[in-house]
Amino acid sequence: MNFLDIRTDFAFKKVFGSEGSKDILLSFLNAVLPFDDGKRITDLTIVDPYNIPMLKGMKDTFVDVKALLSDGTRVIIEMQILNHDGFEKRVLYNAAKNYSAQLVQGQAYHLLNPVIALTLTDFVMFPDSPRLMNCFKLLEKRDFIEYCDDIELVFIELPKFNKTEMELETERDNWLYFIKNAAKLNDIPKNCGRDLVKAFGIANEANLSPEELELQHRKSEFIVIVQASLDMAIRQGKQEGIELGKQEGIELGKQEGIAESRRAIVFSAHQAGVPVATIAQIVQMDSADVIALLASAMPD
């Protein structure tokens, strides 16, 4: 068997955000969210379920899964493979936006329900913290008095999860192992619960349509292109900086390398059919500048 790379936006949305994924998402959230007093989610509704046309035309570089819990709490689950400038602010912005969007003009503030933003990253966000999971709330700076628990940011850094199949002990271990390693497996691991077995079934490439397989291929290819281009920019910047032998030379080399890397990403992504708005977000450029760059390469 061949399984999807769950870390890609397409696969993550399909497994956890499909019409039939309610029990999968319920099991996953109960396993990973740090609820107090042994609280468990008993029911939820998946908001904006997965569908291929929406994904093919999406304007963002990420796709999140949204769930409305039975107590009114909203949960935003996002899988992010590539880090980028302003990522931390975007997570906070999305949480605040989902919090404020609950009310229409004239409604009372007490009607607002909590929002939990659960973000899984394929890179290390907090190098000074050894913890796999970091949780943030609004607290008083000196005495850590909780101001309000209506907005909570939860981060899970997959590079810090290094357990083998034989070392898996908890349901959280099983789910994180699935997300991080499914694409490398040929069989479903032993001792998986019913919901995890179902998740593997959805991720089985044999159960995907040709259109879905093509979309997954494009998503995976684009991520490889972006990561390789960013790595090349860093190498070029360091090398040119070393040759110049001055601090200003290092910065100049980095900027020139990054500029060339951006060009490569823009043209490669455009050829792969990625929307201009998505390309602009990845390379941190205005859409108009991306269009101008593409136009400059076209023959007269």
N, C-alpha and C positions, 0 to 999 in steps of 0.2 A: 504493500500500500504506500501511496505517496500522499502526504498531507500538506496543506497550505502553510505558508509562513504566517502565523497568527499576528505577528507584529506589524504587518502591512495594514493600511487603513481598510482596504477592501475585505481582507479575511477577517479582521477583528470585528467589523460591522456585521458581516454575514453570520459569524458564529454567535455573537452576543446580542445582535440587534435585529434578527429576523423575526417574522411573525411567530414561528414556533420555538423561539429561544427563551421564552419566559422562565421556564424552570431552570435552564442553564444559567441565565443571568442572576436569578434568585440564589442559586447555589454559589455562584462565584462571589457575589457581593457579601453573602453571609460568611464566606470563608476569608475574605481579605479586609473588609471594613472593620475598624477598631471600635465597635459599639461598646458602650459602658453597660455594666450590670447584666452581661449575658444576653442583651437584647438581640433579637433576630428578626429579619424581614419576613413577614408572612405572606405578603402579596405585593405585586407591582404591575405597572402598565408600561410597556415599551413605547416611547414617544418617537414618531417618525421612523417606522421600521425600515429595514434594508430593502432597497429595490435597485435594480441595475440602471434604469434610466437616470435616477437621481445621482448615482455615483459617476456615471459617464459625463455628466454635465456639471459636476460640482466645481465651485470656484475656490474652495479652500484647499490647503495642502494637508489637511487632516480631516478625518471623519470621526465624530464622537457618537457615543451611544447614550441616549437619555432615557431615564426611567423615573416614573412617578410612583412613589411608594404608597402603601395603603394609609399611612398617617399624614400624607400630604408632602412629605419631604421629596425634594427633587435631587436626583443623582445624575451627574454628568461624568461619563467614563470615557477617557481618551487614551489612545496608544500613540506615542510620539517616538519615531525612530531617530530623527535628525534634530539636533539642537540648533537654535538660531537666535540672533540678537533680539531681545525683547520677549523671549518665550515665557519667562516667569510672569511678566506683566500681562501677557495674553491670557494665561491661565486664570489670573485674578480677575481680569476684565470679563472673561466669559462667565465666571461664577457670579460676579456682581450683576452682570447683565441679565442672567437667568433669575436672579433674586428680584431685581426691580421690575422685570417684565411681567411678574405675576399680577401686578395691579394696573388697572386702568384709571384714568383721571377721576378723582373724586372718591375712590375707595379708601377705606381705613387701613392704616399701617399694620394693625394687629392681625390682618388677614394674611400677612406674609408668612410663608412656610420656609423651613430651613433648606439650604442648598449645600450639597456635598459635591466637591469636584475631585474625582479620583483620577489621577494621572499616572500612567505607567510609562516610564522612559527607557529607551534602549541605550542610554548614556548616563553618566554620573552627574547629577545636579548638585549634590552636597558632598564634596570630597572630604570635608572636615567631619562628617558624621559617618560612623561605621554602620549605622542602622539601615536595614533594607527599606523600612518604611518610615517616613517623616510626616507628622500631622501638624497643621497650623490652625490656630484660632485667634480671635481678638482677645488679648490679655493686657492687663495693666503691667507696665514695664518693670516696676520694682517688686510688687507683691504678687504678681501673676494672678490677680483677680480677674475672673472671666467676665468680659463685658457683655458678650452675646455669643451664643453658639449657633446662630442662624447661618453663618458661612464657615465652612470647614474645607481646607485644602489638604488632600492626602496624596502623597507621592510615593510610588514604588519604583526603585531603580533596579532594573533587571540585571545590569552587570554585577550587582552585589549578591545576586542569587546564583550560587554555584553548586547546589546540591545535585548529586547523581540520582538515578532512579532508585538505587538501593538505599539512599539516605532520606527518602521522602517519608515524612512522619505525619503531617497534618493535611487537612483539606487545602489550606492555603499553599502548602508546598506543591501539592498535586496540580493546582490550577496554574501556578507560576511556572512550573516545569513544562506544562502543556503549552503555554504561551511562548516561552523562550525556545523550546526544543522540538515542537511538533514537526517542523519542516525537515528535521534530521532523522526522524524515526521511520521505521518500516512497519512497525506493529504498535498496537495500543498497549501501553504498559499494564502490567498486572496490578490487581487491587484497585482499579479505578471504579469510582462510584457510577451509578446509572447516568447521572447528568454529564459527567465527564466523558463517558463512552458516547453519549449522544453528541457531545461537542466534537469529538474525533470524527464521528460519522459525517457531520456537516462539513468538517475540514478536509474530508477525503476527496481528493481531486477526481476520483472516479464518479462522484456524485454531482459534479459541476457541469454546467452546459459549456459548449465551445465558446460562447460569448463571455462567460465568467472566467474561463481559463485564460482567454486572451487579455481580459482586463487585469487579471492578477499578474500576468506576465509583464504587461506594460508598467504596472505599479512597481513591481520588484526591480525591473530594469531601470526605471527612472531613479529609484532610490540609490542603486549602485552607481549610476552616472553622477548624481549629486555628491555622494560621499567621496567618490574617486576624484572629482573635480576639486572639492574642498581640500582633500589631502594633497593634491598636486599644487594648489595655491600656497599651502603652508610650506611645502618643500621648496618651491621656487622662491618664495619670499625669504626663507632662511638662507638658501644658497646665494642669492644675489646680495643679501645683506652681509654675509660672510666675505664675499669677494670685495665689496666696497669697504669693509672694515670699519665702518662708522655706524653709530646708532641711527643717524638719519638715513643711512643707506639701508639698514635693516627694515625700517618702516617703509621706505620707498619700494624696496624689493617686495615686501609683503603686499603693498597696495597694487603693484603691477601684476603680481601673481594672482591676486584675488580678482582683478579686473579681467584678466585673461580667462580665469576660471569661470567667471560669470558669463562671458561670451560663449564658452563651451557648453555650459548648462542651458543657456537660452536656446541655442541652435539644436542641441540634442533633444531637449524636451519638446521643442516645437515640431521636430520631425516625428516624435513619438505621439503627437496629437494632444499634448497637454495644453489646456486652456491658457491664454495669455495671463489672466488674473492669477492663476496658480503659479505660473513661472515667475511673475512679478513678486509674489510673496516669498518664494524660495530664495531668489537672488537679492531680495531687499531693494527692488527698484520700482519706480512708477510704471504702471501699465503702458503709458505713453512712451516712455523710454525704451521699454521692451519692444514695442511695435516699431519704433524708429530704428532700433538696432537690427531687427529682422529685415526691415525695408532696405537698410543700407547694404545688405548682402545680396539683394535681388538684382539680377542683371537689368540694365536700362532697356 
